Amino acid sequence: MPAPFVSELCGFREGRPNTSDKNDPLSQELGHAFFELLGVPHDKTAPKTVDKAWSAAMVADLAKQIAATAPHLRIRAERRLEEFEQYAHLSALKSLAEDASPEVAAALTRLEQATYTVPELASLVDALEDTLAAADSRRRALVDLLGDESPLRLDVAVDRSGPSVPVDATDAPSHLIAGFSLKWSLRTDRLQDPRTQGAKMATMRRGRMPHFAAVTMEPRPYMLGRLGRGTGDLDCVYHLALSPLVEAVQAVFASNKDRIRQRDMFMRMVEQRRLRDYDDLVAYVATL
């Protein structure tokens, strides 16, 4: 079944489906067949952007669907990895770049005030300030040399209290159960983003690897294959409307050998569960 919110996000731009590449006639042909099966009216105008509306709708739908079976889970959009216990150490590097602690600043202020009554302390305070400034300069140089290795934000995150964290704790990092990268359509310049993020998550984690997958509305078998037939950076790719897409691909990609080859590759992805339906995503999250 298509995701219940998908019809709100579909529409046409200059006569082409908003899942289709304007420079790819085959993408547009497939997009029209796909939208026909989805029942998208031909006069429905596509929203200017779908990213924020999509993540908000998906968070609301997941929270509603799993409320009865997994009330301990929290579904949220736009979360940084370092918010979760497996990746909390990523924020340590950023803290090194911050100024000296408030305690040190307060102590220096008290010393400076004391110089009014004990003038001989003035030279010692000046020396201490110079030493702290030099240490701060060295620290910042090291931080600049290391760079920022923190991965991108998760478009949608599923988390719960950590196994060693009291239920009523509000300031402790939670445990990341699943993360999703949302890509309405796929372009060559951003195709590798989810796979790069998955690889970083696997490398940087301290603890259990969360379930991580891409979610898309891309119709082209070739592009889905480039994303989904990877080397383990993604657990799988979820599609918002897989059943109608399967039907559209079987109809459109049956006219010549090249198209048949792409159709067969696409069907293998479905059979191997590299490409899964949105219902599978909901069912998986509900069992966590």
Buried (B, 14 or more C-beta within 10 A) or exposed (E): EBBBBBBBBBBBEEEBBBBBBEEBEBBBBBBBBBBBBBEBEEEBEBBEEBBEBBBBBBBBBBBEBBEEEBEEBBBBBBBBBBBBBBBBEBBEBEEEBEEBEEEEEEEBEEBBEEBEEEEEBBEEBEEBEEEBEEEBEEBBEEBEEEEEEBBEBBBBBBBBBBEEBEEEEEEEBBBBBBBBBBBBBBEEEEBBBBBEBBBBBEEBBEBEEBBBBBBBBBBBBBBBBBBBBBEEBBBBBBBBBBBBBBBBBEBBBEEEEEBEEBBEBBBEBBEEEBBBBBBBBBBBBBEB
